[in-house]
Amino acid sequence: MRVLTWNILSSEWEPKMEDFVKRKPLIKKMLIRRVYDVILLQEVDKRSYRFIRKELSKIYWISKMAVIEWSDDPEIETGNVILIRKKWKGNARVKEIGVDLNDGGILMITLKRYVIINVHLTLKSMEQRLKDIKYLNLWIKTKFPKHDVILGGDFNNNLMKTKRIHKYLISQGYDNAVSTANKSTYLPYKAAIDFVYTKGVKKTNGKIMDTDNKKKISLKELGSDHYPVLASLTV
């Protein structure tokens, strides 16, 4: 199973960044570059959501957008979206589950024996992010004790500086499917904040996409200010 997580950068949040019209072909290129079974996207806004549905709905089951209310402007909506490859999904039923975090975004689905969670944790504080992860972990253990778990997204927690969330998840039986501790997943400055954690699923390998070249890639080349993170899992 291939799981890709990527913060695609909401143009609403970064108006000075490249216009979405210019970024669309780059985002599409990444999302069709390989066969992914699960795609976890963060910072999806209305325009990018429409674009994703138009371009990828033949290949993927696409969830609703789980909106994060981070703006005082009610017209601005950005959130998380999960895509499941239809050939892998088969006739299995996907159930979307609502879970509220304090100030972050979360989208959770169940499919087959898996709980798949797409998170975008709050920027407010490390204490709040850790509190949200502990709440989420307890909720999963209570509601789905027999399911395998895939937990990915933008944790807004720089593993280069603090490992509190990482250590907590490891202590709860999770495995970091892609070793990003010493590799940046963020373009503006060095920060490892995008991850895929698994529980009950064996990892085979993983990588941060487009970091093989020594030359630093730019937003104009990638289409976002985050690198996509790919985890390959044995199921």
C-alpha positions, 0 to 999 in steps of 0.5 A: 500500500502506498500512502501519500501525505501532502500539504498542497498550500491554500492560496487563501492563506498565502496570497503572495505565493504563486497563483493557484492557476500556475500551481494546478498542473504541478499538483496534478503531476504529483498526484498522478505521478505514481499509483497511490492507494491513499492520499492525505491532503491538507490546506485544500481550499474551494478551488483546489477541491473542485480541481481535484474532484474534476481531475481525479474522481475517475481514479479515486474515491474522494471524501468531503472536505473537513473544514478548519475554521482558522480564519475570521472570514467565513468565506475562507474555507480550507481543510483536509481531504482523503482520496482512496484509489477505487481499485484498492477500495473495491466494493468496500464501504467507506465511513467518514467519521467526525472528530473535533479537535480544539483548533486543528483539522482532522478527517477520519475514515474507516475502510476494511480493517483500517482507520485512516486519519488525516490531521492538520494540527493547530499552530497555537502551541506544542501543549495543545498539539500534544493534547489533541494527539493524546485525545485522538489516540484515546478516541481511536483505542476506545472506538476502534481497538481492533483496527489497524491505524494509518495516521498522517498529515501536517503535525505542525511539530518540528521533529528537529526541535522537539520529539514530544509528540513523536515519543508519545506516539511511539510509546503508544505502539505507532511506527514512523513510516517515513524517517523524516527526523533529520530531513526537512519537509518544509520549503521556507526553512528546515522543519520536519513537520509532515509524517505518516505513522502506522499501528498494526501495519508494517512499513517497507520503506518511505521517502520525502518526494523530490528531495533526491537532488542536492539542488533545493527545489522551489515553490514554482517547481513543486507547487506547494511549500511542503514536500509530499511524504510517501510511505510504502506499507505491507498489508 
